[in-house]
């Protein structure tokens, strides 16, 4: 799936109309231009969007599609902006952003992973720079946890389009936390299988008490959380693609 397969950003073209277009073989912008489908008003709106969309792709403008697509369909941007997709995950001292803080943040983009640690290089400037370098953010439950937690603790917000895999997984019947989904999809993590959110908190406090190995284990766990999101998205993307375009 690519943004060129999408018609739902157009006013008056909902999911049902888009599906009917796909069923008629009108599965992308090019075939739409060659067809005579839809009435004059809606057709003109689609053609205008196609022109604007091509211009946005030419200039690498991910925000255009982030604004145009419904939140639940931002995953369609992935193949267009995969090099600039950033998979990110945070660890904290608890679940309440009013009483707890971020301990580590990992960003995985284009095959490389960066991890920032509180008290060292976890600064608002560093986190903001990673957000700014991203065309697309990908998380698991990050829209209601990671992103707002970072904003509350570090004062960093972002307008980067954000794909939350938790909701996409639920669309496919994949429930539970990230580790449960990974197991179902066969995505592994070597050496930190027994670490979870509660253990991550304990590891941080152990590090504060002087246990440097605890920090190494926490960072390894956090980095797996970020990197494995790519494998999950690859599988989820392909399943959704087949479900929608295999009409």
DAPE-V459982 format. One record per backbone hydrogen bond with DSSP energy under -0.5 kcal/mol. NH is the residue of the N-H (numbers start at 0). CO is the residue of the C=O. Records with the same first field share a line. If there is no record, write none. Layout:
NH=CO ; CO
//
This chain:
4=1
5=2
9=6
12=9
13=11
17=13
18=14
19=15
20=16
21=17
22=18
23=19 ; 20
24=21
25=20
26=24
28=3
31=27
32=28
33=29
34=30 ; 31
42=38
43=39
44=40
45=41
46=42
47=43
48=44
49=45
50=46
51=47
52=48
53=49
54=50
55=51
56=52
57=53
58=54
59=56
60=55
61=59
64=60
65=61
66=62
67=63
68=64
72=69
73=70
75=72
76=73
77=74
78=0
79=76
80=76
83=80
84=81
85=135
86=84 ; 107
87=85 ; 137
88=105
90=103
92=100
96=94
98=95
99=95
102=90
103=90
104=115
105=88
106=113
107=86
108=106 ; 111
109=84
111=108
113=106
115=104
117=102
119=116
120=116
121=116
122=120
126=122
127=123
128=124
129=125
130=126
131=127
132=128
133=130
134=83
135=83
136=160
137=85
138=162
144=140
145=140
146=141
148=144
149=145
150=146
151=147
152=148
153=149
154=149 ; 150
155=149
156=154
162=136
163=161
164=138 ; 162
166=163
167=163
168=164
169=165
170=166
171=167 ; 168
172=169
173=168
174=172
180=176
181=177
182=178
183=179
184=180
185=181 ; 182
186=181
187=185
194=191
199=195
200=196
201=197
202=198
203=199
204=200
205=201
206=202
207=203
208=204
209=206
210=205
211=209
214=210
215=211
216=212
217=213
218=214
219=215
220=216
221=217
222=218
223=219
224=220
225=221
226=222
227=223
228=224 ; 225
229=225 ; 226
230=226
231=227
232=228
233=229
234=230
235=231
236=232
237=233
238=234
239=235
240=236
241=237
242=238
243=239
244=240
245=241
//
